[in-house]
């Protein structure tokens, strides 16, 4: 058999397989069955495994999701505020090594990045600030009060609000329900955070 005939037969075999695969995908979609040709989506995984989780825990998780969303958004906005303020002051986005970040925090961040890389997972960010803890963000702000004092109206109040937010953050970050009083305290503390920026 000539070389060109072998190549034609391989192409024909490949095309036939492709057509069969497309037909199977069509059948899977039309009849909502799994024949192994559609990629398994996270929705399919949820439908298969999520019902096996305790109903009370699922309901609790749904209730806690809104608190997580508040904290996620708040922490991200604080990081952005710190980044923008230090970038403006240094006139560059390369401010991490400029002496504005306490040495102990820079050392901790370096260790966290190394630990992540050694675990063989993707780096969560190329920005070192994303590796700081919530408490470390407070230290960065207060240790650069000459820059942040024009944004916030009281250093002492800022420290109190950060301490309160950090205490409220723990149950949310460690998958424990917030008591009703603590839900109210969270709402009030978030309001206090924004009041800190009112002059």
HUFEN-V594241 format. One record per pair of residues at least 12 apart in sequence whose C-alpha atoms are under 10 Angstrom apart, sorted by the first residue. I is the first residue (numbers start at 0). J is the second residue. D is the distance in whole Angstrom. If there is no record, write none. Layout:
I_J_D, I_J_D
This chain:
20_35_10, 20_36_7, 20_37_10, 21_36_8, 21_37_10, 22_36_10, 23_35_9, 23_36_7, 23_37_9, 24_36_6, 24_37_6, 24_38_10, 25_37_9, 56_176_10, 59_174_10, 59_175_9, 59_176_7, 59_177_10, 60_174_8, 60_175_9, 60_176_8, 62_176_9, 62_177_9, 63_170_10, 63_171_7, 63_174_8, 63_175_8, 63_176_7, 63_177_8, 63_182_10, 64_171_9, 64_174_10, 66_167_10, 66_168_9, 66_171_7, 66_172_10, 66_176_10, 66_177_9, 66_182_8, 66_185_8, 66_186_9, 67_168_9, 67_170_10, 67_171_6, 67_172_8, 67_174_10, 68_171_10, 69_185_9, 69_186_9, 69_189_9, 70_164_9, 70_167_9, 70_168_7, 70_171_8, 70_172_9, 70_185_9, 70_189_9, 71_168_10, 71_172_10, 73_164_10, 73_189_8, 73_192_9, 74_129_10, 74_132_9, 74_133_7, 74_136_9, 75_129_9, 77_133_9, 77_136_8, 77_137_9, 77_140_10, 78_128_7, 78_129_7, 78_131_9, 78_133_9, 78_136_7, 79_128_9, 79_129_10, 80_140_10, 80_147_9, 80_150_10, 81_128_9, 81_136_8, 81_137_10, 81_139_8, 81_140_7, 81_143_10, 81_146_10, 81_147_9, 82_94_9, 82_95_9, 82_126_9, 82_128_8, 84_140_10, 84_143_10, 84_146_7, 84_147_8, 84_150_9, 85_97_10, 85_99_8, 85_100_10, 85_140_10, 85_143_9, 85_146_8, 85_147_9, 87_146_10, 88_146_8, 92_126_10, 93_126_10, 95_126_9, 95_127_7, 95_128_8, 99_139_8, 99_140_10, 99_142_8, 99_143_7, 100_128_10, 100_135_10, 100_136_10, 100_138_9, 100_139_6, 100_140_9, 100_142_8, 100_143_8, 101_135_9, 101_138_8, 101_139_7, 101_142_8, 101_143_10, 103_135_10, 104_128_10, 104_130_10, 104_131_7, 104_132_9, 104_135_7, 104_136_9, 104_138_9, 104_139_9, 105_127_8, 105_128_9, 105_130_10, 105_131_9, 107_130_9, 107_131_8, 107_132_10, 107_135_10, 108_127_7, 108_128_8, 108_129_9, 108_130_6, 108_131_6, 108_132_9, 109_127_8, 109_130_9, 110_130_10, 111_127_10, 111_130_7, 111_131_9, 112_124_9, 112_125_10, 112_127_8, 112_130_7, 132_165_10, 133_161_8, 133_162_10, 133_164_9, 133_165_7, 133_168_9, 134_158_10, 134_161_7, 134_162_8, 134_164_9, 134_165_7, 136_161_9, 137_157_8, 137_158_7, 137_160_10, 137_161_7, 137_162_9, 137_165_10, 138_158_9, 138_161_10, 140_154_9, 140_157_9, 140_158_10, 141_154_7, 141_155_9, 141_157_8, 141_158_8, 148_196_10, 149_196_9, 149_198_9, 150_195_8, 150_196_6, 150_197_8, 150_198_8, 151_192_9, 151_193_9, 151_194_9, 151_195_5, 151_196_5, 151_197_7, 151_198_8, 152_194_8, 152_195_6, 152_196_6, 152_197_7, 152_198_6, 153_195_7, 153_196_9, 153_198_10, 154_195_9, 156_191_9, 156_192_9, 156_194_10, 156_195_7, 157_191_9, 157_192_8, 157_194_10, 157_195_7, 157_196_10, 159_188_10, 159_191_10, 159_192_10, 160_187_10, 160_188_6, 160_189_8, 160_190_10, 160_191_7, 160_192_6, 160_195_9, 161_188_9, 161_189_10, 161_191_10, 161_192_8, 163_184_9, 163_185_8, 163_188_7, 163_189_10, 164_184_9, 164_185_7, 164_188_7, 164_189_8, 164_192_9, 166_181_10, 166_185_10, 167_181_7, 167_182_9, 167_184_8, 167_185_7, 167_188_9, 168_185_9
